[in-house]
Amino acid sequence: MALPWIKHLEENFDSDKQHVWFLKNWWLAFIFSTIYFVGVFVGRAWMENRPKFELRRALTAWSGGLAVFSIAGAIITIRELVDYLSHDGWHSSVCDATIFDGRIGLWTWLFILSKVPELGDTVFIVLRKQKLMFLHWYHHITVLLYAWYSYRDQIAPARYFIVANFTVHAVMYSYYALRASGFVKIPRQVNITITLMQLFQMVIGCAVNVYALFQLNAGRKCDTTYQNVAWSLVMYFSYFVLFAQFFYNAYITMGPKKDVKNRHSNEMNGNHRVKMD
């Protein structure tokens, strides 16, 4: 049962007002992304000759907060998806943009907004002087831009993107929080599982987009656009290639165990990513 104040927000969410705002201001995602990109590399230069910060407590709290948010989002959006599939079927779940209104509309909106604070993941990498991989900042920037762009267009396939991303992040940020706390020793199999979940997330993204594309080509109603499908396919396929490359380097090729562990820690901090993954 939802907390009273959350229920109040869900019942009073003004989806039309938020849509109008994004129609006018979605370009702000480019501003956030530019500030983030510049800040990341300026920060790395600033930290180059300085000792690293540990920040374990802060990282535990940060990851724990995002884990709680993602778990709540996953529970609510998965339940909505299951209910929708049982009543309206697969086609409608992909092609009818009903996730922007009502209770689920609030969580869709919160998901979109969350892509800005999630940029804070990189602050810990920079201040702790961990290796910053291309996939990390590329993923953060492109997810933010695509999420805000898609909320402007209110595309129906976003239902699957959001469910997949919330679910992966629920597991991933819980893992980060436990690892940062130092209280629990997490088996390597958990790392592998999370990366496999991320790869599956990209497969879902590509599959849903391909289905939506077929519907558009057949002249059937589907609440998306050719342009959005094209950008989304490029994004998801590039993520799949990068995560597959990481999986191969981290878990299949032979190398020093310590190096593999460090590569995984730094790379895993880069997903959300998609996450609208």
Contacts in CASP RR format, 6 or more apart in sequence:
PFRMAT RR
TARGET T0000
AUTHOR 0000-0000-0000
METHOD contacts of the structure
MODEL  1
MALPWIKHLEENFDSDKQHVWFLKNWWLAFIFSTIYFVGVFVGRAWMENR
PKFELRRALTAWSGGLAVFSIAGAIITIRELVDYLSHDGWHSSVCDATIF
DGRIGLWTWLFILSKVPELGDTVFIVLRKQKLMFLHWYHHITVLLYAWYS
YRDQIAPARYFIVANFTVHAVMYSYYALRASGFVKIPRQVNITITLMQLF
QMVIGCAVNVYALFQLNAGRKCDTTYQNVAWSLVMYFSYFVLFAQFFYNA
YITMGPKKDVKNRHSNEMNGNHRVKMD
2 10 0 8 1.000
9 106 0 8 1.000
10 102 0 8 1.000
10 103 0 8 1.000
10 106 0 8 1.000
11 103 0 8 1.000
13 102 0 8 1.000
13 103 0 8 1.000
13 105 0 8 1.000
13 106 0 8 1.000
13 109 0 8 1.000
15 100 0 8 1.000
15 101 0 8 1.000
15 102 0 8 1.000
15 105 0 8 1.000
15 109 0 8 1.000
18 109 0 8 1.000
19 100 0 8 1.000
19 151 0 8 1.000
19 152 0 8 1.000
19 154 0 8 1.000
22 112 0 8 1.000
22 148 0 8 1.000
22 151 0 8 1.000
22 152 0 8 1.000
23 152 0 8 1.000
26 148 0 8 1.000
26 149 0 8 1.000
26 151 0 8 1.000
26 152 0 8 1.000
28 148 0 8 1.000
29 144 0 8 1.000
29 145 0 8 1.000
29 147 0 8 1.000
29 148 0 8 1.000
29 149 0 8 1.000
30 145 0 8 1.000
32 116 0 8 1.000
32 119 0 8 1.000
32 144 0 8 1.000
33 141 0 8 1.000
33 144 0 8 1.000
33 145 0 8 1.000
36 119 0 8 1.000
36 122 0 8 1.000
36 137 0 8 1.000
36 140 0 8 1.000
36 141 0 8 1.000
36 144 0 8 1.000
37 137 0 8 1.000
37 141 0 8 1.000
40 122 0 8 1.000
40 126 0 8 1.000
40 132 0 8 1.000
40 137 0 8 1.000
43 126 0 8 1.000
44 126 0 8 1.000
44 132 0 8 1.000
47 126 0 8 1.000
47 127 0 8 1.000
47 129 0 8 1.000
52 127 0 8 1.000
52 128 0 8 1.000
52 129 0 8 1.000
53 127 0 8 1.000
53 128 0 8 1.000
54 128 0 8 1.000
55 124 0 8 1.000
55 127 0 8 1.000
55 128 0 8 1.000
56 180 0 8 1.000
56 181 0 8 1.000
56 182 0 8 1.000
58 124 0 8 1.000
59 124 0 8 1.000
59 128 0 8 1.000
59 176 0 8 1.000
59 180 0 8 1.000
60 177 0 8 1.000
60 180 0 8 1.000
60 181 0 8 1.000
62 120 0 8 1.000
62 121 0 8 1.000
62 124 0 8 1.000
63 173 0 8 1.000
63 174 0 8 1.000
63 176 0 8 1.000
63 177 0 8 1.000
63 180 0 8 1.000
64 173 0 8 1.000
64 174 0 8 1.000
64 176 0 8 1.000
64 177 0 8 1.000
65 173 0 8 1.000
65 177 0 8 1.000
66 114 0 8 1.000
66 118 0 8 1.000
66 169 0 8 1.000
66 173 0 8 1.000
67 169 0 8 1.000
67 170 0 8 1.000
67 173 0 8 1.000
67 174 0 8 1.000
67 176 0 8 1.000
67 177 0 8 1.000
69 110 0 8 1.000
69 114 0 8 1.000
70 166 0 8 1.000
70 167 0 8 1.000
70 169 0 8 1.000
70 170 0 8 1.000
70 172 0 8 1.000
70 173 0 8 1.000
71 170 0 8 1.000
71 174 0 8 1.000
73 107 0 8 1.000
73 110 0 8 1.000
73 111 0 8 1.000
73 166 0 8 1.000
73 170 0 8 1.000
74 163 0 8 1.000
74 166 0 8 1.000
74 167 0 8 1.000
74 169 0 8 1.000
74 170 0 8 1.000
76 103 0 8 1.000
76 104 0 8 1.000
76 107 0 8 1.000
77 104 0 8 1.000
77 107 0 8 1.000
77 159 0 8 1.000
77 162 0 8 1.000
77 163 0 8 1.000
77 166 0 8 1.000
78 163 0 8 1.000
78 166 0 8 1.000
78 167 0 8 1.000
80 99 0 8 1.000
80 103 0 8 1.000
80 104 0 8 1.000
80 159 0 8 1.000
81 93 0 8 1.000
81 159 0 8 1.000
81 160 0 8 1.000
81 163 0 8 1.000
84 92 0 8 1.000
84 93 0 8 1.000
84 98 0 8 1.000
84 159 0 8 1.000
85 93 0 8 1.000
88 96 0 8 1.000
91 215 0 8 1.000
93 156 0 8 1.000
93 159 0 8 1.000
93 160 0 8 1.000
94 156 0 8 1.000
94 157 0 8 1.000
94 159 0 8 1.000
94 160 0 8 1.000
94 208 0 8 1.000
94 211 0 8 1.000
94 212 0 8 1.000
94 215 0 8 1.000
94 222 0 8 1.000
95 156 0 8 1.000
95 157 0 8 1.000
95 212 0 8 1.000
95 215 0 8 1.000
95 220 0 8 1.000
95 221 0 8 1.000
95 222 0 8 1.000
95 223 0 8 1.000
95 224 0 8 1.000
96 156 0 8 1.000
96 223 0 8 1.000
97 154 0 8 1.000
97 155 0 8 1.000
97 156 0 8 1.000
97 158 0 8 1.000
97 223 0 8 1.000
98 104 0 8 1.000
98 156 0 8 1.000
99 105 0 8 1.000
99 108 0 8 1.000
99 156 0 8 1.000
99 158 0 8 1.000
99 159 0 8 1.000
99 162 0 8 1.000
100 108 0 8 1.000
100 109 0 8 1.000
100 151 0 8 1.000
100 154 0 8 1.000
107 162 0 8 1.000
108 151 0 8 1.000
108 158 0 8 1.000
108 162 0 8 1.000
109 151 0 8 1.000
111 147 0 8 1.000
111 162 0 8 1.000
111 165 0 8 1.000
111 166 0 8 1.000
111 276 0 8 1.000
112 147 0 8 1.000
112 148 0 8 1.000
112 150 0 8 1.000
112 151 0 8 1.000
112 276 0 8 1.000
115 140 0 8 1.000
115 143 0 8 1.000
115 144 0 8 1.000
115 147 0 8 1.000
115 148 0 8 1.000
115 272 0 8 1.000
115 275 0 8 1.000
115 276 0 8 1.000
116 144 0 8 1.000
118 140 0 8 1.000
118 272 0 8 1.000
118 273 0 8 1.000
118 275 0 8 1.000
119 140 0 8 1.000
119 144 0 8 1.000
121 136 0 8 1.000
121 140 0 8 1.000
121 269 0 8 1.000
121 270 0 8 1.000
121 272 0 8 1.000
122 132 0 8 1.000
122 136 0 8 1.000
122 137 0 8 1.000
122 140 0 8 1.000
122 269 0 8 1.000
122 270 0 8 1.000
124 130 0 8 1.000
124 269 0 8 1.000
125 131 0 8 1.000
125 132 0 8 1.000
125 136 0 8 1.000
125 266 0 8 1.000
125 269 0 8 1.000
126 132 0 8 1.000
130 262 0 8 1.000
130 265 0 8 1.000
130 266 0 8 1.000
130 269 0 8 1.000
131 262 0 8 1.000
131 263 0 8 1.000
131 266 0 8 1.000
132 266 0 8 1.000
133 263 0 8 1.000
133 266 0 8 1.000
133 267 0 8 1.000
133 270 0 8 1.000
134 242 0 8 1.000
135 242 0 8 1.000
135 243 0 8 1.000
135 246 0 8 1.000
135 267 0 8 1.000
135 270 0 8 1.000
135 271 0 8 1.000
136 266 0 8 1.000
136 267 0 8 1.000
136 269 0 8 1.000
136 270 0 8 1.000
137 270 0 8 1.000
138 242 0 8 1.000
139 239 0 8 1.000
139 242 0 8 1.000
139 270 0 8 1.000
139 271 0 8 1.000
139 272 0 8 1.000
139 273 0 8 1.000
139 274 0 8 1.000
139 275 0 8 1.000
140 270 0 8 1.000
140 272 0 8 1.000
140 273 0 8 1.000
142 235 0 8 1.000
142 238 0 8 1.000
142 274 0 8 1.000
143 272 0 8 1.000
143 273 0 8 1.000
143 274 0 8 1.000
143 275 0 8 1.000
143 276 0 8 1.000
143 277 0 8 1.000
146 231 0 8 1.000
146 232 0 8 1.000
146 235 0 8 1.000
146 274 0 8 1.000
146 276 0 8 1.000
147 276 0 8 1.000
149 228 0 8 1.000
149 231 0 8 1.000
150 158 0 8 1.000
150 161 0 8 1.000
150 228 0 8 1.000
150 232 0 8 1.000
150 276 0 8 1.000
151 158 0 8 1.000
153 224 0 8 1.000
153 225 0 8 1.000
153 228 0 8 1.000
154 223 0 8 1.000
155 223 0 8 1.000
155 224 0 8 1.000
155 225 0 8 1.000
155 228 0 8 1.000
156 212 0 8 1.000
156 222 0 8 1.000
156 223 0 8 1.000
156 224 0 8 1.000
157 205 0 8 1.000
157 208 0 8 1.000
157 209 0 8 1.000
157 212 0 8 1.000
157 224 0 8 1.000
157 229 0 8 1.000
157 232 0 8 1.000
158 276 0 8 1.000
160 204 0 8 1.000
160 205 0 8 1.000
160 208 0 8 1.000
161 205 0 8 1.000
161 208 0 8 1.000
161 232 0 8 1.000
161 274 0 8 1.000
161 276 0 8 1.000
161 277 0 8 1.000
162 276 0 8 1.000
164 200 0 8 1.000
164 201 0 8 1.000
164 204 0 8 1.000
164 205 0 8 1.000
164 277 0 8 1.000
165 201 0 8 1.000
165 272 0 8 1.000
165 273 0 8 1.000
165 274 0 8 1.000
165 275 0 8 1.000
165 276 0 8 1.000
165 277 0 8 1.000
167 197 0 8 1.000
167 201 0 8 1.000
168 194 0 8 1.000
168 197 0 8 1.000
168 198 0 8 1.000
168 201 0 8 1.000
168 271 0 8 1.000
168 275 0 8 1.000
168 277 0 8 1.000
169 271 0 8 1.000
169 272 0 8 1.000
169 273 0 8 1.000
169 275 0 8 1.000
171 193 0 8 1.000
171 194 0 8 1.000
171 197 0 8 1.000
172 194 0 8 1.000
172 197 0 8 1.000
172 198 0 8 1.000
172 268 0 8 1.000
172 271 0 8 1.000
172 272 0 8 1.000
175 186 0 8 1.000
175 190 0 8 1.000
175 191 0 8 1.000
175 194 0 8 1.000
175 268 0 8 1.000
176 268 0 8 1.000
176 269 0 8 1.000
178 184 0 8 1.000
178 186 0 8 1.000
179 186 0 8 1.000
179 265 0 8 1.000
191 250 0 8 1.000
191 264 0 8 1.000
191 268 0 8 1.000
192 251 0 8 1.000
194 268 0 8 1.000
195 243 0 8 1.000
195 246 0 8 1.000
195 247 0 8 1.000
195 250 0 8 1.000
195 251 0 8 1.000
195 264 0 8 1.000
195 268 0 8 1.000
196 247 0 8 1.000
198 239 0 8 1.000
198 243 0 8 1.000
198 271 0 8 1.000
199 240 0 8 1.000
199 243 0 8 1.000
199 244 0 8 1.000
199 247 0 8 1.000
201 274 0 8 1.000
201 277 0 8 1.000
202 236 0 8 1.000
202 237 0 8 1.000
202 239 0 8 1.000
202 240 0 8 1.000
202 243 0 8 1.000
202 274 0 8 1.000
202 277 0 8 1.000
203 240 0 8 1.000
205 232 0 8 1.000
205 236 0 8 1.000
205 277 0 8 1.000
206 233 0 8 1.000
206 236 0 8 1.000
206 237 0 8 1.000
206 240 0 8 1.000
209 229 0 8 1.000
209 232 0 8 1.000
209 233 0 8 1.000
209 236 0 8 1.000
210 233 0 8 1.000
212 222 0 8 1.000
212 224 0 8 1.000
212 229 0 8 1.000
213 226 0 8 1.000
213 229 0 8 1.000
213 233 0 8 1.000
215 221 0 8 1.000
215 222 0 8 1.000
216 222 0 8 1.000
216 224 0 8 1.000
216 226 0 8 1.000
216 229 0 8 1.000
235 274 0 8 1.000
236 274 0 8 1.000
236 277 0 8 1.000
239 274 0 8 1.000
239 277 0 8 1.000
243 271 0 8 1.000
246 263 0 8 1.000
246 264 0 8 1.000
246 267 0 8 1.000
249 263 0 8 1.000
250 260 0 8 1.000
250 263 0 8 1.000
250 264 0 8 1.000
250 267 0 8 1.000
251 260 0 8 1.000
271 277 0 8 1.000
END
